[in-house]
Amino acid sequence: MFCFGTWKTWDLSNWVKHHQAELGIDWRPHAETLTYMSIAFALLFLIVAIGLGGLIANPSMLQP
């Protein structure tokens, strides 16, 4: 899930940049931040994956 989310966000970033070039649009703020968003999503997915792995390894962490 971590890799898939990162790949799709990066793919969206490239798609937006490609269509901007075709349309002759020089600047759109959200397209420039998509690369940073893909890094943020990658880190988020990594943290969730590590947390779920920890819960699978030690389910007693869920008990108060």
mmCIF file of the N, C-alpha and C atoms, coordinates in Angstrom:
data_MODEL
# 
_entry.id   MODEL 
# 
loop_
_atom_site.group_PDB 
_atom_site.id 
_atom_site.type_symbol 
_atom_site.label_atom_id 
_atom_site.label_alt_id 
_atom_site.label_comp_id 
_atom_site.label_asym_id 
_atom_site.label_entity_id 
_atom_site.label_seq_id 
_atom_site.pdbx_PDB_ins_code 
_atom_site.Cartn_x 
_atom_site.Cartn_y 
_atom_site.Cartn_z 
_atom_site.occupancy 
_atom_site.B_iso_or_equiv 
_atom_site.pdbx_formal_charge 
_atom_site.auth_seq_id 
_atom_site.auth_comp_id 
_atom_site.auth_asym_id 
_atom_site.auth_atom_id 
_atom_site.pdbx_PDB_model_num 
ATOM 1   N N  . MET A 1 1  ? 0.828  -1.190 0.000   1.00 0.00 ? 1  MET A N  1 
ATOM 2   C CA . MET A 1 1  ? 0.000  0.000  0.000   1.00 0.00 ? 1  MET A CA 1 
ATOM 3   C C  . MET A 1 1  ? 0.873  1.254  0.000   1.00 0.00 ? 1  MET A C  1 
ATOM 4   N N  . PHE A 1 2  ? 1.940  1.202  0.763   1.00 0.00 ? 2  PHE A N  1 
ATOM 5   C CA . PHE A 1 2  ? 2.888  2.316  0.837   1.00 0.00 ? 2  PHE A CA 1 
ATOM 6   C C  . PHE A 1 2  ? 3.441  2.647  -0.541  1.00 0.00 ? 2  PHE A C  1 
ATOM 7   N N  . CYS A 1 3  ? 3.929  1.629  -1.245  1.00 0.00 ? 3  CYS A N  1 
ATOM 8   C CA . CYS A 1 3  ? 4.524  1.838  -2.572  1.00 0.00 ? 3  CYS A CA 1 
ATOM 9   C C  . CYS A 1 3  ? 3.466  2.264  -3.584  1.00 0.00 ? 3  CYS A C  1 
ATOM 10  N N  . PHE A 1 4  ? 2.287  1.669  -3.528  1.00 0.00 ? 4  PHE A N  1 
ATOM 11  C CA . PHE A 1 4  ? 1.223  2.004  -4.471  1.00 0.00 ? 4  PHE A CA 1 
ATOM 12  C C  . PHE A 1 4  ? 0.781  3.459  -4.307  1.00 0.00 ? 4  PHE A C  1 
ATOM 13  N N  . GLY A 1 5  ? 0.596  3.900  -3.081  1.00 0.00 ? 5  GLY A N  1 
ATOM 14  C CA . GLY A 1 5  ? 0.194  5.284  -2.834  1.00 0.00 ? 5  GLY A CA 1 
ATOM 15  C C  . GLY A 1 5  ? 1.239  6.274  -3.315  1.00 0.00 ? 5  GLY A C  1 
ATOM 16  N N  . THR A 1 6  ? 2.496  5.974  -3.073  1.00 0.00 ? 6  THR A N  1 
ATOM 17  C CA . THR A 1 6  ? 3.577  6.841  -3.522  1.00 0.00 ? 6  THR A CA 1 
ATOM 18  C C  . THR A 1 6  ? 3.634  6.891  -5.038  1.00 0.00 ? 6  THR A C  1 
ATOM 19  N N  . TRP A 1 7  ? 3.533  5.731  -5.669  1.00 0.00 ? 7  TRP A N  1 
ATOM 20  C CA . TRP A 1 7  ? 3.620  5.655  -7.129  1.00 0.00 ? 7  TRP A CA 1 
ATOM 21  C C  . TRP A 1 7  ? 2.470  6.408  -7.791  1.00 0.00 ? 7  TRP A C  1 
ATOM 22  N N  . LYS A 1 8  ? 1.239  6.248  -7.291  1.00 0.00 ? 8  LYS A N  1 
ATOM 23  C CA . LYS A 1 8  ? 0.090  6.914  -7.908  1.00 0.00 ? 8  LYS A CA 1 
ATOM 24  C C  . LYS A 1 8  ? 0.157  8.426  -7.726  1.00 0.00 ? 8  LYS A C  1 
ATOM 25  N N  . THR A 1 9  ? 0.642  8.912  -6.597  1.00 0.00 ? 9  THR A N  1 
ATOM 26  C CA . THR A 1 9  ? 0.766  10.349 -6.399  1.00 0.00 ? 9  THR A CA 1 
ATOM 27  C C  . THR A 1 9  ? 1.832  10.920 -7.313  1.00 0.00 ? 9  THR A C  1 
ATOM 28  N N  . TRP A 1 10 ? 2.942  10.203 -7.476  1.00 0.00 ? 10 TRP A N  1 
ATOM 29  C CA . TRP A 1 10 ? 3.997  10.632 -8.392  1.00 0.00 ? 10 TRP A CA 1 
ATOM 30  C C  . TRP A 1 10 ? 3.483  10.614 -9.827  1.00 0.00 ? 10 TRP A C  1 
ATOM 31  N N  . ASP A 1 11 ? 2.700  9.597  -10.176 1.00 0.00 ? 11 ASP A N  1 
ATOM 32  C CA . ASP A 1 11 ? 2.113  9.486  -11.508 1.00 0.00 ? 11 ASP A CA 1 
ATOM 33  C C  . ASP A 1 11 ? 1.176  10.663 -11.780 1.00 0.00 ? 11 ASP A C  1 
ATOM 34  N N  . LEU A 1 12 ? 0.369  11.048 -10.802 1.00 0.00 ? 12 LEU A N  1 
ATOM 35  C CA . LEU A 1 12 ? -0.519 12.195 -10.942 1.00 0.00 ? 12 LEU A CA 1 
ATOM 36  C C  . LEU A 1 12 ? 0.282  13.477 -11.145 1.00 0.00 ? 12 LEU A C  1 
ATOM 37  N N  . SER A 1 13 ? 1.384  13.618 -10.428 1.00 0.00 ? 13 SER A N  1 
ATOM 38  C CA . SER A 1 13 ? 2.232  14.794 -10.569 1.00 0.00 ? 13 SER A CA 1 
ATOM 39  C C  . SER A 1 13 ? 2.760  14.908 -11.992 1.00 0.00 ? 13 SER A C  1 
ATOM 40  N N  . ASN A 1 14 ? 3.251  13.805 -12.536 1.00 0.00 ? 14 ASN A N  1 
ATOM 41  C CA . ASN A 1 14 ? 3.765  13.826 -13.908 1.00 0.00 ? 14 ASN A CA 1 
ATOM 42  C C  . ASN A 1 14 ? 2.660  14.081 -14.923 1.00 0.00 ? 14 ASN A C  1 
ATOM 43  N N  . TRP A 1 15 ? 1.480  13.536 -14.685 1.00 0.00 ? 15 TRP A N  1 
ATOM 44  C CA . TRP A 1 15 ? 0.350  13.730 -15.587 1.00 0.00 ? 15 TRP A CA 1 
ATOM 45  C C  . TRP A 1 15 ? -0.041 15.202 -15.642 1.00 0.00 ? 15 TRP A C  1 
ATOM 46  N N  . VAL A 1 16 ? -0.117 15.847 -14.478 1.00 0.00 ? 16 VAL A N  1 
ATOM 47  C CA . VAL A 1 16 ? -0.478 17.262 -14.423 1.00 0.00 ? 16 VAL A CA 1 
ATOM 48  C C  . VAL A 1 16 ? 0.584  18.104 -15.117 1.00 0.00 ? 16 VAL A C  1 
ATOM 49  N N  . LYS A 1 17 ? 1.851  17.822 -14.877 1.00 0.00 ? 17 LYS A N  1 
ATOM 50  C CA . LYS A 1 17 ? 2.924  18.591 -15.515 1.00 0.00 ? 17 LYS A CA 1 
ATOM 51  C C  . LYS A 1 17 ? 2.892  18.425 -17.031 1.00 0.00 ? 17 LYS A C  1 
ATOM 52  N N  . HIS A 1 18 ? 2.613  17.213 -17.507 1.00 0.00 ? 18 HIS A N  1 
ATOM 53  C CA . HIS A 1 18 ? 2.545  16.953 -18.950 1.00 0.00 ? 18 HIS A CA 1 
ATOM 54  C C  . HIS A 1 18 ? 1.420  17.758 -19.599 1.00 0.00 ? 18 HIS A C  1 
ATOM 55  N N  . HIS A 1 19 ? 0.251  17.746 -18.990 1.00 0.00 ? 19 HIS A N  1 
ATOM 56  C CA . HIS A 1 19 ? -0.883 18.471 -19.556 1.00 0.00 ? 19 HIS A CA 1 
ATOM 57  C C  . HIS A 1 19 ? -0.709 19.980 -19.444 1.00 0.00 ? 19 HIS A C  1 
ATOM 58  N N  . GLN A 1 20 ? -0.016 20.433 -18.437 1.00 0.00 ? 20 GLN A N  1 
ATOM 59  C CA . GLN A 1 20 ? 0.285  21.863 -18.344 1.00 0.00 ? 20 GLN A CA 1 
ATOM 60  C C  . GLN A 1 20 ? 1.166  22.285 -19.507 1.00 0.00 ? 20 GLN A C  1 
ATOM 61  N N  . ALA A 1 21 ? 2.157  21.455 -19.836 1.00 0.00 ? 21 ALA A N  1 
ATOM 62  C CA . ALA A 1 21 ? 3.046  21.768 -20.951 1.00 0.00 ? 21 ALA A CA 1 
ATOM 63  C C  . ALA A 1 21 ? 2.272  21.776 -22.271 1.00 0.00 ? 21 ALA A C  1 
ATOM 64  N N  . GLU A 1 22 ? 1.350  20.839 -22.451 1.00 0.00 ? 22 GLU A N  1 
ATOM 65  C CA . GLU A 1 22 ? 0.547  20.795 -23.678 1.00 0.00 ? 22 GLU A CA 1 
ATOM 66  C C  . GLU A 1 22 ? -0.347 22.023 -23.822 1.00 0.00 ? 22 GLU A C  1 
ATOM 67  N N  . LEU A 1 23 ? -0.896 22.486 -22.723 1.00 0.00 ? 23 LEU A N  1 
ATOM 68  C CA . LEU A 1 23 ? -1.806 23.625 -22.758 1.00 0.00 ? 23 LEU A CA 1 
ATOM 69  C C  . LEU A 1 23 ? -1.086 24.967 -22.706 1.00 0.00 ? 23 LEU A C  1 
ATOM 70  N N  . GLY A 1 24 ? 0.213  24.939 -22.494 1.00 0.00 ? 24 GLY A N  1 
ATOM 71  C CA . GLY A 1 24 ? 0.978  26.173 -22.428 1.00 0.00 ? 24 GLY A CA 1 
ATOM 72  C C  . GLY A 1 24 ? 0.803  26.922 -21.123 1.00 0.00 ? 24 GLY A C  1 
ATOM 73  N N  . ILE A 1 25 ? 0.412  26.217 -20.078 1.00 0.00 ? 25 ILE A N  1 
ATOM 74  C CA . ILE A 1 25 ? 0.252  26.843 -18.762 1.00 0.00 ? 25 ILE A CA 1 
ATOM 75  C C  . ILE A 1 25 ? 1.612  26.813 -18.074 1.00 0.00 ? 25 ILE A C  1 
ATOM 76  N N  . ASP A 1 26 ? 2.056  27.982 -17.648 1.00 0.00 ? 26 ASP A N  1 
ATOM 77  C CA . ASP A 1 26 ? 3.399  28.071 -17.079 1.00 0.00 ? 26 ASP A CA 1 
ATOM 78  C C  . ASP A 1 26 ? 3.457  27.713 -15.602 1.00 0.00 ? 26 ASP A C  1 
ATOM 79  N N  . TRP A 1 27 ? 2.432  28.061 -14.849 1.00 0.00 ? 27 TRP A N  1 
ATOM 80  C CA . TRP A 1 27 ? 2.542  27.896 -13.402 1.00 0.00 ? 27 TRP A CA 1 
ATOM 81  C C  . TRP A 1 27 ? 1.185  27.598 -12.796 1.00 0.00 ? 27 TRP A C  1 
ATOM 82  N N  . ARG A 1 28 ? 1.136  26.567 -12.001 1.00 0.00 ? 28 ARG A N  1 
ATOM 83  C CA . ARG A 1 28 ? -0.048 26.258 -11.187 1.00 0.00 ? 28 ARG A CA 1 
ATOM 84  C C  . ARG A 1 28 ? 0.474  25.717 -9.866  1.00 0.00 ? 28 ARG A C  1 
ATOM 85  N N  . PRO A 1 29 ? 0.147  26.358 -8.773  1.00 0.00 ? 29 PRO A N  1 
ATOM 86  C CA . PRO A 1 29 ? 0.750  26.002 -7.485  1.00 0.00 ? 29 PRO A CA 1 
ATOM 87  C C  . PRO A 1 29 ? 0.574  24.542 -7.086  1.00 0.00 ? 29 PRO A C  1 
ATOM 88  N N  . HIS A 1 30 ? -0.601 23.962 -7.345  1.00 0.00 ? 30 HIS A N  1 
ATOM 89  C CA . HIS A 1 30 ? -0.811 22.601 -6.871  1.00 0.00 ? 30 HIS A CA 1 
ATOM 90  C C  . HIS A 1 30 ? 0.071  21.601 -7.606  1.00 0.00 ? 30 HIS A C  1 
ATOM 91  N N  . ALA A 1 31 ? 0.426  21.873 -8.862  1.00 0.00 ? 31 ALA A N  1 
ATOM 92  C CA . ALA A 1 31 ? 1.277  20.943 -9.606  1.00 0.00 ? 31 ALA A CA 1 
ATOM 93  C C  . ALA A 1 31 ? 2.692  20.932 -9.040  1.00 0.00 ? 31 ALA A C  1 
ATOM 94  N N  . GLU A 1 32 ? 3.145  22.071 -8.580  1.00 0.00 ? 32 GLU A N  1 
ATOM 95  C CA . GLU A 1 32 ? 4.491  22.140 -8.024  1.00 0.00 ? 32 GLU A CA 1 
ATOM 96  C C  . GLU A 1 32 ? 4.573  21.452 -6.665  1.00 0.00 ? 32 GLU A C  1 
ATOM 97  N N  . THR A 1 33 ? 3.483  21.405 -5.959  1.00 0.00 ? 33 THR A N  1 
ATOM 98  C CA . THR A 1 33 ? 3.513  20.779 -4.638  1.00 0.00 ? 33 THR A CA 1 
ATOM 99  C C  . THR A 1 33 ? 3.199  19.292 -4.676  1.00 0.00 ? 33 THR A C  1 
ATOM 100 N N  . LEU A 1 34 ? 2.796  18.752 -5.836  1.00 0.00 ? 34 LEU A N  1 
ATOM 101 C CA . LEU A 1 34 ? 2.463  17.330 -5.898  1.00 0.00 ? 34 LEU A CA 1 
ATOM 102 C C  . LEU A 1 34 ? 3.668  16.452 -5.580  1.00 0.00 ? 34 LEU A C  1 
ATOM 103 N N  . THR A 1 35 ? 4.854  16.881 -5.978  1.00 0.00 ? 35 THR A N  1 
ATOM 104 C CA . THR A 1 35 ? 6.051  16.106 -5.652  1.00 0.00 ? 35 THR A CA 1 
ATOM 105 C C  . THR A 1 35 ? 6.233  16.037 -4.141  1.00 0.00 ? 35 THR A C  1 
ATOM 106 N N  . TYR A 1 36 ? 6.051  17.168 -3.468  1.00 0.00 ? 36 TYR A N  1 
ATOM 107 C CA . TYR A 1 36 ? 6.177  17.185 -2.009  1.00 0.00 ? 36 TYR A CA 1 
ATOM 108 C C  . TYR A 1 36 ? 5.048  16.400 -1.349  1.00 0.00 ? 36 TYR A C  1 
ATOM 109 N N  . MET A 1 37 ? 3.867  16.449 -1.955  1.00 0.00 ? 37 MET A N  1 
ATOM 110 C CA . MET A 1 37 ? 2.752  15.671 -1.420  1.00 0.00 ? 37 MET A CA 1 
ATOM 111 C C  . MET A 1 37 ? 3.027  14.181 -1.531  1.00 0.00 ? 37 MET A C  1 
ATOM 112 N N  . SER A 1 38 ? 3.678  13.762 -2.624  1.00 0.00 ? 38 SER A N  1 
ATOM 113 C CA . SER A 1 38 ? 3.985  12.333 -2.766  1.00 0.00 ? 38 SER A CA 1 
ATOM 114 C C  . SER A 1 38 ? 4.964  11.888 -1.691  1.00 0.00 ? 38 SER A C  1 
ATOM 115 N N  . ILE A 1 39 ? 5.910  12.741 -1.343  1.00 0.00 ? 39 ILE A N  1 
ATOM 116 C CA . ILE A 1 39 ? 6.855  12.414 -0.270  1.00 0.00 ? 39 ILE A CA 1 
ATOM 117 C C  . ILE A 1 39 ? 6.115  12.344 1.068   1.00 0.00 ? 39 ILE A C  1 
ATOM 118 N N  . ALA A 1 40 ? 5.218  13.298 1.310   1.00 0.00 ? 40 ALA A N  1 
ATOM 119 C CA . ALA A 1 40 ? 4.455  13.296 2.560   1.00 0.00 ? 40 ALA A CA 1 
ATOM 120 C C  . ALA A 1 40 ? 3.566  12.062 2.664   1.00 0.00 ? 40 ALA A C  1 
ATOM 121 N N  . PHE A 1 41 ? 2.887  11.700 1.569   1.00 0.00 ? 41 PHE A N  1 
ATOM 122 C CA . PHE A 1 41 ? 2.056  10.500 1.580   1.00 0.00 ? 41 PHE A CA 1 
ATOM 123 C C  . PHE A 1 41 ? 2.900  9.251  1.775   1.00 0.00 ? 41 PHE A C  1 
ATOM 124 N N  . ALA A 1 42 ? 4.083  9.233  1.171   1.00 0.00 ? 42 ALA A N  1 
ATOM 125 C CA . ALA A 1 42 ? 4.961  8.075  1.332   1.00 0.00 ? 42 ALA A CA 1 
ATOM 126 C C  . ALA A 1 42 ? 5.344  7.901  2.793   1.00 0.00 ? 42 ALA A C  1 
ATOM 127 N N  . LEU A 1 43 ? 5.692  9.002  3.451   1.00 0.00 ? 43 LEU A N  1 
ATOM 128 C CA . LEU A 1 43 ? 6.045  8.925  4.868   1.00 0.00 ? 43 LEU A CA 1 
ATOM 129 C C  . LEU A 1 43 ? 4.845  8.518  5.719   1.00 0.00 ? 43 LEU A C  1 
ATOM 130 N N  . LEU A 1 44 ? 3.677  9.043  5.384   1.00 0.00 ? 44 LEU A N  1 
ATOM 131 C CA . LEU A 1 44 ? 2.469  8.677  6.119   1.00 0.00 ? 44 LEU A CA 1 
ATOM 132 C C  . LEU A 1 44 ? 2.164  7.191  5.972   1.00 0.00 ? 44 LEU A C  1 
ATOM 133 N N  . PHE A 1 45 ? 2.219  6.673  4.746   1.00 0.00 ? 45 PHE A N  1 
ATOM 134 C CA . PHE A 1 45 ? 1.976  5.255  4.523   1.00 0.00 ? 45 PHE A CA 1 
ATOM 135 C C  . PHE A 1 45 ? 3.018  4.400  5.236   1.00 0.00 ? 45 PHE A C  1 
ATOM 136 N N  . LEU A 1 46 ? 4.267  4.863  5.259   1.00 0.00 ? 46 LEU A N  1 
ATOM 137 C CA . LEU A 1 46 ? 5.321  4.114  5.939   1.00 0.00 ? 46 LEU A CA 1 
ATOM 138 C C  . LEU A 1 46 ? 5.052  4.040  7.442   1.00 0.00 ? 46 LEU A C  1 
ATOM 139 N N  . ILE A 1 47 ? 4.660  5.163  8.038   1.00 0.00 ? 47 ILE A N  1 
ATOM 140 C CA . ILE A 1 47 ? 4.374  5.187  9.473   1.00 0.00 ? 47 ILE A CA 1 
ATOM 141 C C  . ILE A 1 47 ? 3.201  4.268  9.808   1.00 0.00 ? 47 ILE A C  1 
ATOM 142 N N  . VAL A 1 48 ? 2.154  4.309  8.981   1.00 0.00 ? 48 VAL A N  1 
ATOM 143 C CA . VAL A 1 48 ? 0.999  3.435  9.213   1.00 0.00 ? 48 VAL A CA 1 
ATOM 144 C C  . VAL A 1 48 ? 1.398  1.975  9.067   1.00 0.00 ? 48 VAL A C  1 
ATOM 145 N N  . ALA A 1 49 ? 2.206  1.659  8.055   1.00 0.00 ? 49 ALA A N  1 
ATOM 146 C CA . ALA A 1 49 ? 2.635  0.275  7.843   1.00 0.00 ? 49 ALA A CA 1 
ATOM 147 C C  . ALA A 1 49 ? 3.471  -0.228 9.016   1.00 0.00 ? 49 ALA A C  1 
ATOM 148 N N  . ILE A 1 50 ? 4.353  0.613  9.537   1.00 0.00 ? 50 ILE A N  1 
ATOM 149 C CA . ILE A 1 50 ? 5.173  0.218  10.686  1.00 0.00 ? 50 ILE A CA 1 
ATOM 150 C C  . ILE A 1 50 ? 4.286  0.014  11.917  1.00 0.00 ? 50 ILE A C  1 
ATOM 151 N N  . GLY A 1 51 ? 3.326  0.924  12.118  1.00 0.00 ? 51 GLY A N  1 
ATOM 152 C CA . GLY A 1 51 ? 2.416  0.794  13.256  1.00 0.00 ? 51 GLY A CA 1 
ATOM 153 C C  . GLY A 1 51 ? 1.574  -0.468 13.184  1.00 0.00 ? 51 GLY A C  1 
ATOM 154 N N  . LEU A 1 52 ? 1.038  -0.767 12.004  1.00 0.00 ? 52 LEU A N  1 
ATOM 155 C CA . LEU A 1 52 ? 0.246  -1.989 11.859  1.00 0.00 ? 52 LEU A CA 1 
ATOM 156 C C  . LEU A 1 52 ? 1.109  -3.230 12.020  1.00 0.00 ? 52 LEU A C  1 
ATOM 157 N N  . GLY A 1 53 ? 2.332  -3.171 11.537  1.00 0.00 ? 53 GLY A N  1 
ATOM 158 C CA . GLY A 1 53 ? 3.251  -4.294 11.732  1.00 0.00 ? 53 GLY A CA 1 
ATOM 159 C C  . GLY A 1 53 ? 3.533  -4.518 13.204  1.00 0.00 ? 53 GLY A C  1 
ATOM 160 N N  . GLY A 1 54 ? 3.688  -3.429 13.951  1.00 0.00 ? 54 GLY A N  1 
ATOM 161 C CA . GLY A 1 54 ? 3.900  -3.546 15.391  1.00 0.00 ? 54 GLY A CA 1 
ATOM 162 C C  . GLY A 1 54 ? 2.700  -4.137 16.104  1.00 0.00 ? 54 GLY A C  1 
ATOM 163 N N  . LEU A 1 55 ? 1.502  -3.749 15.679  1.00 0.00 ? 55 LEU A N  1 
ATOM 164 C CA . LEU A 1 55 ? 0.293  -4.314 16.288  1.00 0.00 ? 55 LEU A CA 1 
ATOM 165 C C  . LEU A 1 55 ? 0.127  -5.789 15.953  1.00 0.00 ? 55 LEU A C  1 
ATOM 166 N N  . ILE A 1 56 ? 0.500  -6.171 14.750  1.00 0.00 ? 56 ILE A N  1 
ATOM 167 C CA . ILE A 1 56 ? 0.430  -7.586 14.383  1.00 0.00 ? 56 ILE A CA 1 
ATOM 168 C C  . ILE A 1 56 ? 1.422  -8.390 15.215  1.00 0.00 ? 56 ILE A C  1 
ATOM 169 N N  . ALA A 1 57 ? 2.605  -7.837 15.422  1.00 0.00 ? 57 ALA A N  1 
ATOM 170 C CA . ALA A 1 57 ? 3.635  -8.537 16.188  1.00 0.00 ? 57 ALA A CA 1 
ATOM 171 C C  . ALA A 1 57 ? 3.294  -8.599 17.676  1.00 0.00 ? 57 ALA A C  1 
ATOM 172 N N  . ASN A 1 58 ? 2.620  -7.565 18.190  1.00 0.00 ? 58 ASN A N  1 
ATOM 173 C CA . ASN A 1 58 ? 2.325  -7.499 19.621  1.00 0.00 ? 58 ASN A CA 1 
ATOM 174 C C  . ASN A 1 58 ? 0.907  -6.961 19.832  1.00 0.00 ? 58 ASN A C  1 
ATOM 175 N N  . PRO A 1 59 ? -0.122 -7.800 19.655  1.00 0.00 ? 59 PRO A N  1 
ATOM 176 C CA . PRO A 1 59 ? -1.501 -7.320 19.780  1.00 0.00 ? 59 PRO A CA 1 
ATOM 177 C C  . PRO A 1 59 ? -1.878 -6.859 21.184  1.00 0.00 ? 59 PRO A C  1 
ATOM 178 N N  . SER A 1 60 ? -1.095 -7.187 22.180  1.00 0.00 ? 60 SER A N  1 
ATOM 179 C CA . SER A 1 60 ? -1.420 -6.760 23.543  1.00 0.00 ? 60 SER A CA 1 
ATOM 180 C C  . SER A 1 60 ? -1.279 -5.245 23.708  1.00 0.00 ? 60 SER A C  1 
ATOM 181 N N  . MET A 1 61 ? -0.684 -4.555 22.742  1.00 0.00 ? 61 MET A N  1 
ATOM 182 C CA . MET A 1 61 ? -0.557 -3.096 22.817  1.00 0.00 ? 61 MET A CA 1 
ATOM 183 C C  . MET A 1 61 ? -1.917 -2.412 22.726  1.00 0.00 ? 61 MET A C  1 
ATOM 184 N N  . LEU A 1 62 ? -2.932 -3.097 22.235  1.00 0.00 ? 62 LEU A N  1 
ATOM 185 C CA . LEU A 1 62 ? -4.267 -2.518 22.119  1.00 0.00 ? 62 LEU A CA 1 
ATOM 186 C C  . LEU A 1 62 ? -5.028 -2.527 23.433  1.00 0.00 ? 62 LEU A C  1 
ATOM 187 N N  . GLN A 1 63 ? -4.599 -3.332 24.377  1.00 0.00 ? 63 GLN A N  1 
ATOM 188 C CA . GLN A 1 63 ? -5.298 -3.420 25.655  1.00 0.00 ? 63 GLN A CA 1 
ATOM 189 C C  . GLN A 1 63 ? -4.845 -2.301 26.577  1.00 0.00 ? 63 GLN A C  1 
ATOM 190 N N  . PRO A 1 64 ? -5.807 -1.677 27.291  1.00 0.00 ? 64 PRO A N  1 
ATOM 191 C CA . PRO A 1 64 ? -5.424 -0.568 28.184  1.00 0.00 ? 64 PRO A CA 1 
ATOM 192 C C  . PRO A 1 64 ? -4.658 -1.034 29.396  1.00 0.00 ? 64 PRO A C  1 
# 
